[in-house]
Amino acid sequence: MLVLQRPRPVFVALRDDRPESVADRSEPILLIVWLAGIAGILADAGTYLNDTSRSGLDLALWAFLAGGISGGFGYFAVGAILYWVAGALGSQGSYRRARHVVAFAAVPVALSLVLWPVKLALYGDDWFRSGGGDAGAGGIALDVVGLAFLVWSAALLLVGVRSVHGWTWLRSLSATAVVLVLPALLGLALSVL
């Protein structure tokens, strides 16, 4: 959680590639990536329970398994994009370091899971069905708060890129913008197909 309070020293510490340091980060990174993946899956589960053959248990199992898979995919794919973009801008950093920056920047997305008890208490399984009580102002307010967690992660990615590479804000913003826009464009293109 230190990355949320004082992110710069956390990202600067990622420069340390000694095996002990890397090993110390492996379990926290696994947890962050998995929880961020679960948060992403749940955010996109607005119609999951429209299929009446599915239950809440199916949803929980699906969120856990698909969350781990999608979190892992995002960790490696977005890490690869960051590695490629940073390399094009002159970085000497490793692919592992790029992935670690992405993982620690995803902490707010993982933290957004704290919204789910509130969402479920207020609206029950309406969050996972079309229409329902979550379609009003309260649902929109909770969606806006969820979006704030994404913006927070994007800001952390910017701070992480700047801190780990020692770059200027402009150079870091350029790398971060490409890293954020490229997957979004790819996702949009795939959704159109």
C-alpha positions as CSV (number, residue, x, y, z in Angstrom):
1,M,0.0,0.0,0.0
2,L,3.0,2.3,0.2
3,V,2.6,2.9,-3.5
4,L,-0.6,4.8,-2.7
5,Q,1.0,7.0,-0.1
6,R,4.5,7.6,-1.5
7,P,4.7,6.2,-5.0
8,R,8.0,7.6,-6.1
9,P,10.2,5.6,-3.7
10,V,8.3,2.4,-4.6
11,F,8.9,2.9,-8.3
12,V,12.5,4.0,-7.8
13,A,13.1,0.8,-5.9
14,L,12.1,-1.2,-9.0
15,R,15.5,-0.3,-10.5
16,D,17.0,-2.9,-8.1
17,D,17.1,-6.1,-10.1
18,R,18.9,-8.2,-7.6
19,P,17.3,-11.7,-7.3
20,E,16.3,-11.1,-3.7
21,S,14.5,-7.9,-4.5
22,V,12.7,-9.4,-7.4
23,A,11.7,-12.4,-5.3
24,D,10.4,-10.1,-2.6
25,R,8.1,-8.4,-5.1
26,S,6.7,-11.5,-6.8
27,E,3.9,-12.4,-4.4
28,P,2.6,-8.8,-3.9
29,I,2.6,-8.4,-7.7
30,L,0.7,-11.6,-8.2
31,L,-1.9,-10.4,-5.7
32,I,-2.2,-7.0,-7.3
33,V,-2.5,-8.4,-10.8
34,W,-5.1,-11.0,-9.8
35,L,-7.2,-8.5,-7.8
36,A,-7.0,-5.9,-10.6
37,G,-8.1,-8.6,-13.1
38,I,-11.1,-9.5,-10.8
39,A,-12.0,-5.8,-10.6
40,G,-11.9,-5.5,-14.4
41,I,-14.0,-8.6,-14.9
42,L,-16.6,-7.4,-12.4
43,A,-16.7,-4.0,-14.0
44,D,-17.6,-5.6,-17.3
45,A,-20.1,-8.1,-15.9
46,G,-23.2,-6.0,-16.4
47,T,-25.2,-8.7,-18.2
48,Y,-23.6,-11.8,-16.8
49,L,-26.7,-12.9,-14.8
50,N,-29.1,-12.2,-17.7
51,D,-28.6,-15.9,-18.5
52,T,-30.9,-17.5,-16.0
53,S,-28.8,-20.7,-16.0
54,R,-26.1,-18.8,-14.1
55,S,-26.0,-18.2,-10.4
56,G,-24.1,-16.0,-8.0
57,L,-21.7,-18.9,-7.4
58,D,-21.1,-19.1,-11.1
59,L,-20.3,-15.4,-11.1
60,A,-17.9,-15.6,-8.2
61,L,-16.1,-18.5,-9.8
62,W,-16.0,-16.8,-13.2
63,A,-14.7,-13.5,-11.6
64,F,-11.9,-15.4,-9.8
65,L,-10.7,-17.5,-12.7
66,A,-11.3,-15.0,-15.5
67,G,-9.9,-12.2,-13.3
68,G,-6.7,-14.1,-12.8
69,I,-6.4,-14.8,-16.5
70,S,-7.2,-11.3,-17.7
71,G,-5.1,-9.7,-15.0
72,G,-2.2,-11.9,-16.0
73,F,-2.8,-11.1,-19.7
74,G,-2.9,-7.4,-19.0
75,Y,0.3,-7.6,-16.8
76,F,2.3,-9.2,-19.6
77,A,0.7,-7.4,-22.6
78,V,0.7,-3.9,-21.1
79,G,4.1,-4.6,-19.7
80,A,5.3,-5.5,-23.2
81,I,3.8,-2.3,-24.6
82,L,5.5,-0.2,-21.9
83,Y,8.8,-2.0,-22.5
84,W,8.6,-1.4,-26.2
85,V,7.6,2.2,-25.9
86,A,10.1,3.0,-23.2
87,G,12.8,1.3,-25.3
88,A,11.9,3.5,-28.3
89,L,12.3,6.5,-26.1
90,G,15.7,5.4,-24.9
91,S,15.1,3.3,-21.8
92,Q,17.6,0.7,-20.8
93,G,15.1,-1.0,-18.5
94,S,14.1,-4.7,-18.6
95,Y,10.8,-6.2,-19.6
96,R,10.4,-7.4,-16.0
97,R,10.8,-3.9,-14.7
98,A,8.2,-2.6,-17.2
99,R,5.8,-5.3,-16.0
100,H,6.5,-4.4,-12.3
101,V,5.7,-0.7,-13.0
102,V,2.4,-1.8,-14.6
103,A,1.6,-4.0,-11.7
104,F,2.2,-1.4,-9.0
105,A,0.3,1.2,-11.1
106,A,-2.7,-1.2,-11.0
107,V,-3.0,-1.0,-7.2
108,P,-5.9,1.5,-7.4
109,V,-7.8,-0.8,-9.8
110,A,-7.3,-3.6,-7.4
111,L,-8.4,-1.3,-4.5
112,S,-11.6,-0.5,-6.4
113,L,-12.9,-3.9,-5.2
114,V,-13.8,-2.1,-2.0
115,L,-16.8,-0.6,-3.9
116,W,-18.4,-4.0,-4.5
117,P,-19.7,-4.5,-0.9
118,V,-21.5,-1.2,-1.2
119,K,-22.8,-1.9,-4.7
120,L,-24.1,-5.3,-3.7
121,A,-25.6,-4.0,-0.4
122,L,-27.5,-1.2,-2.3
123,Y,-28.4,-3.0,-5.5
124,G,-27.9,-6.8,-5.0
125,D,-27.4,-8.7,-8.2
126,D,-28.9,-5.8,-10.3
127,W,-25.3,-5.0,-11.1
128,F,-25.0,-8.1,-13.1
129,R,-28.3,-7.8,-15.0
130,S,-29.6,-5.4,-17.6
131,G,-31.8,-2.6,-16.2
132,G,-32.7,-2.7,-12.6
133,G,-32.1,-0.4,-9.6
134,D,-28.5,0.2,-10.5
135,A,-29.5,2.2,-13.6
136,G,-30.2,5.4,-11.6
137,A,-28.2,8.2,-10.1
138,G,-26.7,6.0,-7.4
139,G,-25.4,3.5,-9.9
140,I,-24.0,6.3,-12.0
141,A,-22.3,7.8,-8.9
142,L,-20.7,4.5,-8.1
143,D,-19.5,4.1,-11.7
144,V,-17.9,7.6,-11.5
145,V,-16.1,6.6,-8.4
146,G,-14.9,3.4,-10.2
147,L,-13.7,5.6,-13.1
148,A,-11.7,7.7,-10.5
149,F,-9.8,4.5,-9.6
150,L,-8.8,4.1,-13.2
151,V,-7.7,7.7,-13.5
152,W,-5.7,7.2,-10.3
153,S,-4.0,4.1,-11.9
154,A,-3.2,6.1,-15.0
155,A,-1.6,8.8,-12.8
156,L,0.4,6.2,-10.9
157,L,1.6,4.7,-14.2
158,L,2.8,8.2,-15.2
159,V,4.6,8.7,-11.9
160,G,6.0,5.1,-12.2
161,V,7.4,5.7,-15.7
162,R,8.9,9.0,-14.6
163,S,10.4,7.6,-11.4
164,V,11.9,4.4,-12.7
165,H,13.5,6.0,-15.7
166,G,14.3,9.4,-14.3
167,W,12.7,11.1,-17.2
168,T,11.1,14.5,-17.6
169,W,7.3,14.8,-17.2
170,L,6.8,15.3,-21.0
171,R,8.8,12.2,-22.0
172,S,7.0,10.2,-19.3
173,L,3.6,11.5,-20.4
174,S,4.4,10.5,-24.0
175,A,5.3,7.0,-23.0
176,T,2.3,6.7,-20.7
177,A,-0.1,8.0,-23.3
178,V,0.9,5.4,-25.8
179,V,0.8,2.7,-23.2
180,L,-2.8,3.7,-22.3
181,V,-4.1,4.5,-25.7
182,L,-2.8,1.5,-27.7
183,P,-4.6,-1.2,-25.6
184,A,-7.8,1.0,-25.6
185,L,-7.7,1.2,-29.4
186,L,-7.0,-2.5,-29.7
187,G,-9.9,-3.3,-27.4
188,L,-12.2,-0.9,-29.3
189,A,-11.2,-2.5,-32.6
190,L,-11.9,-6.0,-31.3
191,S,-15.3,-5.0,-29.9
192,V,-16.3,-3.7,-33.3
193,L,-15.4,-7.0,-35.0
